[in-house]
Amino acid sequence: AGDNAAAALGLGAVPGDVVVSIGTSGTVFAVTADPITDASGTVAGFADATGNFLPLIATLNAARVLDGGARLLGVDHARLSELALEAPAGSDGLVLLPYFEGERTPNLPDATASLHGMTLRNSTPATMARAHVEGMLCGLADGLDAITRQGVQVERVLLIGGGAKSRAVREIAPTIFGVPIHVPDAGEFVADGAAKQAAWILTGSVPEWPLAGDEVFDAPGVPAVRAAYAAAKAELGY
């Protein structure tokens, strides 16, 4: 979790902030003033780099889900994003459980990915693309739910990582998480955090290095998408 602590420091994350990082795998972590102990083991407890704490969940399937969707449809990531935004919220009833590599949260090491609700009507490139984006985001949103069940208050959600470059991910994320999504200008936040810690050691105080800027994406939440995802999990006993 050292890279996550460094990213939090580089972002200037404070209690109330949640960071959703979409790399090949995904992490969702919050900054809290008090430690979190999750008896279920779903939420891992770490320290951050400032004396606060970093409750965290990790998923195995994040940006690799977008890779798989692009490969399946024979398109690049830019076109995958365009297709996803052509489809309606909920992918016209098509639901993807994106457990391509098993899963860590929930703990399903032997699970495989599955499509649910497929019909002739919704078997289109656009709905397939959107189902990949929504499925990935629903898995991360489930992780955030696990953190908030520990009493963590969420005031701001930041979206980072390679997957955050996708326009579809940025625009669909608030419909899944149900809150505005802040996407910082592209940067190397782990390296920024490491540099900030080094400067802290040299100067004796945490340097104030504000983010260059961020873009806020907001849209009404669509609870039906999460509900359909939960129903698909329940169907398989997950």
C-alpha positions in Angstrom: 0.0 0.0 0.0 3.0 2.3 -0.1 2.1 3.6 -3.5 -1.4 4.4 -2.3 -0.1 6.3 0.7 2.2 8.2 -1.6 -0.6 9.0 -4.0 -2.8 10.3 -1.2 0.1 12.6 -0.1 0.7 13.7 -3.7 -3.0 14.5 -4.1 -3.2 16.3 -0.8 -6.0 14.0 0.3 -7.4 14.8 3.7 -10.1 13.2 5.9 -13.3 13.1 4.0 -11.5 12.4 0.7 -11.8 9.1 -1.1 -9.5 8.1 -4.0 -10.6 5.7 -6.7 -7.5 4.5 -8.6 -8.1 2.6 -11.9 -5.0 0.8 -12.9 -4.7 -2.7 -14.2 -6.2 -3.5 -10.8 -8.2 -1.0 -8.8 -8.1 0.5 -5.4 -10.5 2.6 -3.4 -9.1 4.2 -0.3 -10.2 6.9 2.1 -8.2 9.2 4.4 -9.5 9.0 8.0 -8.3 10.5 11.3 -9.0 7.3 13.2 -8.0 3.7 12.3 -10.6 1.3 10.9 -11.0 -2.3 11.9 -13.1 -4.4 9.6 -13.8 -7.8 11.2 -14.8 -9.2 7.8 -11.4 -8.5 6.4 -12.8 -6.8 3.3 -11.3 -3.4 4.2 -7.6 -3.4 4.8 -6.3 -0.9 7.4 -3.1 1.0 6.5 -1.5 4.2 7.8 -1.1 7.1 5.4 2.1 9.2 5.2 0.9 12.0 7.5 -0.3 10.4 10.7 -3.8 9.7 9.4 -5.1 6.3 8.3 -5.9 4.7 4.9 -8.7 2.1 4.9 -8.5 0.5 1.5 -10.1 -2.2 -0.7 -8.5 -3.6 -3.9 -10.0 -5.2 -6.9 -8.2 -7.4 -9.5 -10.4 -6.2 -12.4 -10.2 -2.5 -13.3 -8.5 -1.1 -16.4 -8.0 -4.6 -17.7 -11.8 -4.8 -18.0 -11.6 -1.9 -20.5 -8.7 -3.7 -22.3 -10.9 -6.8 -22.6 -13.8 -4.9 -23.9 -11.7 -3.1 -26.5 -10.2 -6.4 -27.6 -13.6 -8.1 -27.8 -15.0 -5.4 -30.0 -11.9 -5.0 -32.1 -11.6 -1.3 -31.3 -9.1 1.0 -29.5 -9.9 2.6 -26.2 -11.0 5.9 -27.7 -13.6 4.1 -29.7 -14.7 1.9 -26.8 -15.4 5.1 -24.9 -17.4 6.6 -27.7 -19.4 3.4 -28.0 -20.1 3.2 -24.3 -21.5 6.8 -24.4 -23.8 5.9 -27.2 -25.6 3.3 -25.1 -28.2 4.2 -22.4 -27.5 3.9 -18.7 -27.9 0.3 -17.7 -26.7 -0.9 -21.1 -30.3 -1.7 -22.1 -30.4 -4.5 -19.5 -27.0 -6.0 -20.2 -24.9 -6.6 -17.1 -21.3 -7.7 -16.9 -19.7 -9.2 -13.8 -16.1 -8.5 -14.7 -14.3 -11.2 -12.8 -11.9 -12.0 -15.6 -9.1 -12.7 -13.2 -11.1 -14.0 -10.3 -11.6 -11.3 -7.8 -10.2 -10.0 -4.5 -13.1 -7.8 -3.4 -15.3 -9.8 -3.1 -13.0 -12.7 -2.3 -13.7 -14.9 -5.3 -10.4 -16.3 -6.5 -12.0 -18.9 -8.8 -14.7 -16.7 -10.3 -15.0 -15.9 -14.0 -16.6 -13.1 -15.8 -20.2 -13.4 -16.9 -22.8 -11.5 -19.0 -26.4 -11.3 -17.8 -29.6 -10.2 -19.5 -28.4 -10.6 -23.0 -31.0 -10.4 -25.7 -30.9 -9.8 -29.5 -32.0 -6.2 -28.8 -29.1 -5.4 -26.5 -26.4 -7.4 -28.2 -24.8 -4.4 -29.8 -21.3 -3.0 -29.7 -22.5 0.1 -27.8 -24.3 -1.8 -25.0 -21.4 -4.2 -24.7 -18.9 -1.4 -24.4 -21.1 0.4 -21.7 -21.6 -2.9 -19.8 -17.8 -3.2 -19.5 -17.5 0.3 -18.1 -20.5 0.0 -15.8 -19.4 -3.5 -14.6 -15.9 -2.2 -13.7 -17.3 0.9 -11.9 -19.9 -1.2 -10.0 -17.2 -3.4 -8.6 -15.3 -0.3 -7.4 -18.5 1.3 -6.0 -19.1 -1.9 -4.0 -15.7 -1.4 -2.5 -16.6 2.1 -1.5 -19.7 0.8 0.1 -17.6 -1.6 2.2 -15.5 1.4 3.4 -18.5 3.6 4.2 -20.0 0.7 6.2 -17.1 1.2 8.6 -18.5 4.7 9.4 -16.2 6.6 7.0 -17.7 9.9 5.8 -17.2 10.8 2.2 -17.0 14.4 1.2 -15.1 14.2 -2.1 -14.3 11.4 -4.5 -11.2 11.7 -6.7 -10.7 9.5 -9.7 -7.1 8.8 -10.9 -5.1 6.2 -12.8 -5.0 5.1 -16.5 -8.6 4.2 -16.6 -9.6 7.7 -15.6 -8.3 8.9 -19.0 -11.4 7.4 -20.5 -14.2 9.9 -21.2 -16.8 7.2 -20.7 -15.4 6.3 -17.3 -15.4 9.9 -16.2 -18.9 10.6 -17.4 -20.4 7.3 -16.2 -18.7 7.3 -12.8 -21.0 9.8 -11.1 -24.1 7.8 -12.3 -22.7 4.7 -10.5 -21.2 6.3 -7.4 -24.0 8.7 -7.0 -21.8 11.7 -6.2 -19.7 14.2 -8.2 -16.4 12.9 -9.4 -13.2 15.0 -9.3 -10.6 14.1 -11.9 -7.3 15.8 -11.2 -5.2 17.0 -14.2 -3.0 14.1 -15.3 0.0 13.7 -13.1 2.4 11.3 -11.3 0.8 11.4 -7.9 2.8 8.6 -6.4 6.0 10.3 -7.4 4.6 13.7 -6.2 3.9 12.1 -2.8 7.4 10.6 -2.6 8.9 14.0 -3.5 6.7 15.8 -1.0 7.8 13.4 1.8 11.4 14.0 0.9 10.9 17.8 1.0 9.1 17.3 4.3 12.1 15.6 5.8 14.5 18.3 4.5 12.4 21.3 5.6 10.6 19.9 8.6 7.1 20.8 7.3 4.8 19.4 4.7 5.1 21.5 1.5 1.9 23.0 0.1 1.9 21.8 -3.5 -1.6 22.3 -4.7 -3.0 20.3 -7.6 -2.7 21.9 -11.0 -6.5 21.6 -11.3 -9.3 19.2 -11.7 -12.4 18.6 -13.7 -15.7 17.8 -11.9 -18.1 15.3 -13.5 -21.6 15.3 -12.2 -24.7 13.5 -13.3 -27.8 12.1 -11.6 -27.2 8.7 -10.0 -28.8 5.7 -11.6 -29.5 3.2 -8.8 -31.0 0.7 -11.2 -27.5 0.0 -12.6 -26.1 -1.0 -9.2 -29.4 -2.9 -8.4 -29.0 -5.0 -11.6 -25.4 -5.6 -10.9 -26.3 -6.8 -7.3 -29.0 -9.0 -8.8 -26.5 -10.7 -11.1 -24.2 -11.3 -8.2 -27.0 -12.8 -6.2 -28.0 -15.0 -9.1 -24.5 -16.6 -8.9 -24.4 -16.8 -5.2 -21.9 -13.9 -4.8 
